[in-house]
């Protein structure tokens, strides 16, 4: 079997509307990596059902994330865009990995602790074992690189541990040890209401996040209302780092304008937030509006989206199936 040396896999959950964190932390980077790497981009619906999803909405959101990939500039011909549940090898490998991963490793996952909170007796088993499925998503393609936002770093470390333990236990070198690619200025986009909390789909406040589906007016309003402090903008990075809301807005500006944060800080040093927020609102709405328009257009062409999803499924299975076959042989399962 050919071993790739520049292959990417990454995934996005269809568990709600996409927000600016998903775009800047992940999808925008997918776009810039697609020329250099062979890429597999996956709508991870199996991950979404670790918490309750309304069936009709899940189907709609699965197409919507696919549309967002394309609308953001991912070439659906060159790359493999597919839906996780349509490629059964992910779940099959995940079972083997749940026998490789140790309870102690999963017990350390901070995202599970955050999501389960005080309710850990009552959340699904899937929410707990989720990182073993994520490892399978990556390793079933022998992916070497994984672009993600910073919040996924710990899951990537677990994936590396699983790959290493599998290779050691079975004395082989089937799996690469994949590298995280945590890129860009907005590696961890924070809530617009609290600069110490990650921007997320689950925050109860709509004003905490900008959605790809927001209108230009909504984007401008949300940025205008974003929490800040009473001081003028900082004039250096060290000062900005002690002001989480200011730093978040400055990094958003940097990421959206493809500049580095220090340059943006220099340009706005000592200025008032009112002017900066106006510029940021205009910038964000002008960058996101064409994407949102294109998503809506694609959502009206279900046949086109489904044909891309179907082609992606075939391509993904053609790579995943021989890897699973080899895993089964290595483990000692009888061949079918
Ligand atoms: P998900 O669906 O929560 O998020 C999709 C991508 O968006 C990034 N992201 C952020 N980046 C910066 N700031 C934020 N506030 C922010 N919020 C989300 C995430 O880091 C992610 O890159 N477990 C994954 C999905 C997954 C996956 C995979 C990723 C399943 N299998 C295999 C990579 C490889 C998740 O829940 O992402």
Boltz pocket constraint, residues with backbone or C-beta under 6 A from the ligand:
constraints:
  - pocket:
      binder: B
      contacts: [[A, 9], [A, 10], [A, 11], [A, 12], [A, 13], [A, 14], [A, 21], [A, 22], [A, 23], [A, 24], [A, 25], [A, 26], [A, 27], [A, 44], [A, 47], [A, 133], [A, 134], [A, 137], [A, 138], [A, 146], [A, 147], [A, 148], [A, 149], [A, 150], [A, 151], [A, 152], [A, 155], [A, 186], [A, 187], [A, 188], [A, 189], [A, 190], [A, 198], [A, 199], [A, 200]]
      max_distance: 6.0
